[in-house]
Amino acid sequence: MANSVRFGEFSREVSVQQNRISYSLLMPKIEKGPDGRAVPYKPPRLKVTPKETLKILKPYVSPRFMEQIRAVVPLGLYLMLFQLFILRQAVADSATITGGLLAVIVGLMLYMEGLKLGIMPFGETIGNTLPTKSPMPVVLLIAFTLGVGVTFAEPAIGALQYAGKIIKAENAPVLYSLLNDRSLTTRIFVGIGVGVAAMLGTMRFIYGWSLKPLIYISLLPTAIITIAFHFIPGLRTIIGLAWDCGGVTTGPVTVPLVLSLGIGVAAAVGKADSNLSGFGIVTLASLLPCTAVLLLGLYVYMTVPREAIMAAAAAAQAASSAAATPAWYEVTPVAEIIASLQAIVPLISFLFFVLIIVLREKIRNGGILTYGIFLAIVGMILFNIGLTYGLASLGNQSGSIVPAAFMKLDQVKDSPLYFYAGGILVALIFSWALGFGATLAEPALNALGLTVENLTNGAFKKSVLLYAVSVGVACGIAIGVLKIIYDLPLTWMLLVSYIPTVFMTYLSSEEYVNVAWDSAGVTTGPVTVPLVLAMGLGFGNAKGVLEGFGILSMASVCPIAAVLAVGLYVQWKDKRQKAALGARMEAAGGATA
Amino acid sequence: MSKRELTVLTDVTLITCIVQRGIADTIVKSATEAGAQGATVFFARGSGIRERLGMLGVAVEVEKEIVNIVVSTDHADRIFEAMYLAGKLDTPGMGFMYMTPLEKAATYIPKAVLDKLAAGRK
């Protein structure tokens, strides 16, 4: 027996207070049934005190809340401070806007969590089991329908409706009609575009097609239609809307759901060899809706006379002004609730239908699924309310005041605030910084950056991609604002930016093409889209141009060009390095020989 | 048999901590600050309190992270405590941790350290 104690043991005993309990006391007693066998133990439900509930919920809620705060608050603050200090204008309805932004934050938080718990599990199960159980046509049909459904569930699509309220019927009848009395048709057409993209993307997964020809094939007719529309005065106004739709569609619902289906198909067919298989769908889903909306515009233009639209608009206006109190289903909470249910319920019923009728799968974890769906619906309602009162109205307000920097506006005292060129510079810097900040904060972009760094074995650094895309979006938004200021024709701007992009696509290797074209869709999240859309429309109205669309479309193409250019540079540098290395090796080999 | 001499460490203890996905980093940080020299984190999936919480169960992540930290026996309790507090393991569903005595451990030990210890022993 040693009666000495090691110092370490002594210090351990005095520095930490421990209360020892034997675990045997806590383990449940296993009872034996009449047949002498142990009865399986079922743990009872835990009783939790309110204080403990709070403790459990805090680490669950706070990171999710902070994530949305990080996405929304800097942007909102930037807009408000810019308005206060540079334009020296008080923010009108600042209390309502703050409340709206809060609704956006809480709504997005609930929606994303609901999406993860209530909708994504469907997507995964369907993606994993559908391709093995159903023949190819059925899979493609479901991919198509899913594409349509997810478009409706995309939070940013509500921004289009809001945009419609700002358009004046007499200026742009077709555009007005597409966004107001035909807004549902427009959404369906956008959805069809996404659906076809989902189908093509799935087929691409299976057959391992290259993305380049798909881009050329989908871009060419769209470009031709766009140029043709440019020369038809009635249709020229919808070009901006059509090209902007692409950015609206590819959000946090479409991308993961369609992807999970595609990846499941690829895994089942056994051709998921390329680690690039995740890419490409986003690209198609932002190009094809544009074509669909252009075609819808053509149809409306051909079949519905201009006067009919004007009459309908006038009637709608008369109805809204005559009825001082709008119908009960048009008042704030009710209208948003209806819109949200319209967005989510069809998607969920479709997913249920596929899962139960087509796949004959059982629903597992019913409680959590219900909870997820409930969260998604509540989140969507809050987001829609916040969209109208927070994001869109703030964007619209800033957009309509910024022109005061360089031109005379009635509602702004002492305008123009700066001399002409300086004012335009202020407006451009404002929009550039807005685009840069909003994109850099986008969480999806961070994820893309990581993937790209892995794919290229570190040749394409994450930070390089982040900055390339952000600078691209920033320049795109600034160019879009320039378009509105000088009322430049969007067609030529699109052509001028897409032709070099396509040329660079031709030069680049497949990986970079995939990454670059997808980066455009990834950047336009549910916060950026409504803000930028509303800003453009407000800007356009203040400036007195027909329509303020087009900023988003420029913000989609510029990052593609930026990433492709950086990709070409990386490739060139890589090649030169390898060549130099080869030359050196050769020289060394020659010397030894 | 190789003639190389192997230096093994004795008086080592393994601390294992199972927490929800995403929390491991804070725990590793607190353990490092308390003197731990390194940590290994791997992903896992677990069950327990989550199933018994009912509705509240959604707040507990199924996906877990497991932190493995080897420390000296003398410091084990202090680091154990630091990790417990950093992970807020006194909250239902936050995680579970335990300590295991290890017989021996071996790793790279700088020659300078070995020499110094040898000199101290003489």
Interface residues (C-beta under 8 A of the other chain):
Chain A: R6 G8 E9 S11 R12 S15 V16 Q18 P43 P44 R45 L46 V48 E52 T53 K55 I56 L57 P59 Y60 V61 P63 L117 G367 I368 Y371
Chain B: D11 Q20 G22 I23 I49 E51 R52 L53 G54 M55 L56 G57 V58 A59 V60 S72 T73 D74 A76 D77 R78 F80 E81 K88 T91 P92 G93 M94
